[in-house]
């Protein structure tokens, strides 16, 4: 009888000991899903202009990367006359359920379309904006740029009223 007890008790004890982490504290399917994240690399797939024109690469190209603490943004396009517009930004950021805070490390604006000289900004300026989370949808207005950004699934949509709607697809 004792041998039977050992043969059944030991395997049950092992199941309880080894299986316990999935029920007590380790991430599992029993826990609520995590908050939406913006981490990743996004490639610009299209820009819609106010007149309905849709630009796609190679007419316009962009890449945006969010790590856990940094943002790297680059965009470029050329008009019919061959003049360029490009903008690059590197910053640090923090994201909470209520606030997006960004500190610009540097930016470079090349606006040949507007006839402007290249502008370098190393100001280190910090700005904060409110964040709205609705399920898996996260939204805020970028602090140094005009668009409102909506992150949902593998897509980020940037909308600058009266100027453009950009669709960015997550590639990594």
Secondary structure, DSSP 8 states (H G I E B T S, - for coil): -HHHHHHHHHHHHHHHHHHGGGTTTS--TTS--------EEEEEEEEEETTS-EE-TTSEEEEEEE-SSEEEEEEEEE-TTS-EEEEEEEEEEEE-SSEEEEEEEEEEEEETTTT---EEE----EEEEE-EEETTEEEEE-SSSS-EEEEETTEEEEEETTTEEEEEEE--
